[in-house]
Amino acid sequence: MAAGSLKARFSVNNIGEWFQKQARFVIPPIIALILILGTWQILCSGKTPPLPPPSKVWQETQEYIWNPFFDRNYFDVSASEKTDSPARQALKEKLTIEQGLGVKTMVSLRRVAIGYTASAIIGISFGIAIGTNVFLYRAFDPIFQVLRTIPPLAWLPIAMSAFQGVNESLKSVGLDVTEAAALFVIFVTSIWPILMNTAVGVQQVPQDYRNVSRVLRLSKFDYFITILMPSAAPYIFTGLRIAVGLSWLAIVAAEMLTGGVGIGFFIWDSYNSQKSSELILALVYIGLVGFLLDKVVYYVSKLVAQSDA
């Protein structure tokens, strides 16, 4: 009985210590959040506030908060109607309005996943190529330095113009011009930090490691697997973390211009409809999703580092 009591006390003590350690990181943000919400509530409590106070946002967005994945696609269009008929388009618009923020966020995340994956594959591959070849680095580095300074949305008009010429090919793979342009904006926005960080990481492989590979007469494949990639991995994941944040920013901005389903278009639609509470909630969604995306890449990098160790 005494042994069981001691074991229980030991477990309780461990739990208490864990909560004390976590409190240092949890309590300060909670206090800051309360202060921000309180200040916001006070400043926006007048008769004609510039923005709705937190209490009003909470009241007007209950359905979006508690049921973010609702999708009221209960309209039925007869097979005799043409796909591009006005009635069909009206129903599509109605369906877009009656989808939860969770559904819209998943659509945006799907676009980010496609564009980000393509940029990661091409960016890492080409970064390794120019990082290991001095001539390629000198040839392309000035060009990349110019291209990476172009704002993401500046690529959207030229992408839409370019994709107009291959519209039929895009339809064959289930894309339209605006969807392809949005994916291209994500790709071209996120590829530069991945590419440049990968190239720098490859160039920073210690000379001692190179010398050891020559002494051991490692093949190019073994050198790539055992020396180059582990050494460059921290730089590569730094680029991936930067890129995932830029991808999320780019798709939200692109959706505001291209329209359709997505959280970016939802923000623009809420603004045009004067639904400030929904707009504010969408901003919270964007911030939380961006934070989670960054943390996912961060923890993946930690797992990779542990496996290499």
CORQUINOR-V358469 format. One record per pair of residues at least 12 apart in sequence whose ideal C-beta (glycine too) atoms are under 6 Angstrom apart, sorted by the first residue. I is the first residue (numbers start at 1). J is the second residue. D is the distance in Angstrom with one decimal. If there is no record, write none. Layout:
# CORQUINOR-V358469
I&J&D, I&J&D
This chain:
# CORQUINOR-V358469
37&54&5.0, 40&54&5.7, 41&53&4.7, 41&54&5.4, 51&276&6.0, 52&276&5.2, 52&277&5.1, 57&277&4.4, 57&280&5.3, 60&277&4.0, 61&277&5.3, 61&278&6.0, 61&281&4.6, 64&101&5.1, 64&281&5.8, 68&100&4.5, 68&101&5.1, 68&102&3.2, 69&100&5.1, 69&102&4.1, 69&103&5.7, 70&100&4.4, 71&99&5.1, 71&103&5.3, 72&98&4.1, 73&95&5.4, 75&91&4.6, 77&91&6.0, 96&261&5.4, 101&285&5.4, 104&262&5.7, 104&263&4.7, 104&266&5.1, 105&263&5.1, 105&285&5.8, 107&261&4.9, 107&262&5.1, 108&251&5.3, 108&262&4.5, 108&263&4.9, 111&182&5.9, 111&183&6.0, 111&251&5.3, 112&186&5.9, 112&247&4.8, 112&248&5.9, 112&251&5.3, 114&183&5.6, 115&183&4.8, 115&186&2.8, 115&187&4.4, 116&190&5.5, 116&247&4.6, 118&187&5.2, 119&187&4.9, 119&190&4.3, 119&191&3.9, 119&194&5.9, 120&194&5.9, 123&191&4.5, 123&194&3.3, 123&195&4.1, 124&198&5.2, 126&195&5.8, 127&195&4.5, 127&198&2.7, 127&199&4.4, 128&202&5.6, 130&199&5.1, 131&199&3.9, 131&202&3.0, 131&203&5.2, 132&202&5.7, 148&192&3.7, 152&185&5.5, 152&189&4.3, 152&250&4.3, 153&253&5.6, 155&185&5.4, 155&188&5.2, 156&181&5.8, 156&185&5.5, 156&254&6.0, 159&181&4.0, 159&184&4.4, 160&177&5.7, 160&181&4.5, 163&177&4.7, 163&180&4.8, 163&181&5.8, 164&177&5.9, 178&258&4.1, 182&254&4.5, 182&258&5.4, 185&250&5.2, 185&254&4.7, 186&247&5.0, 186&250&5.3, 186&251&5.5, 189&246&5.0, 189&250&4.1, 190&243&3.8, 190&246&5.3, 190&247&4.5, 193&239&4.4, 193&242&4.1, 193&243&4.9, 194&239&4.2, 194&243&5.0, 197&235&4.7, 197&238&5.3, 197&239&3.1, 198&236&5.1, 200&235&5.6, 201&232&3.3, 201&235&2.7, 201&236&5.7, 202&232&5.0, 205&228&5.9, 205&231&4.5, 209&227&5.0, 213&227&5.6, 230&308&4.9, 237&301&3.7, 240&297&5.3, 241&294&6.0, 241&297&4.9, 244&293&4.9, 244&297&5.3, 245&294&5.9, 248&290&4.8, 248&293&5.9, 252&264&4.0, 252&286&5.9, 256&268&4.4, 263&282&5.8, 266&282&5.5, 267&279&5.7, 267&282&5.0
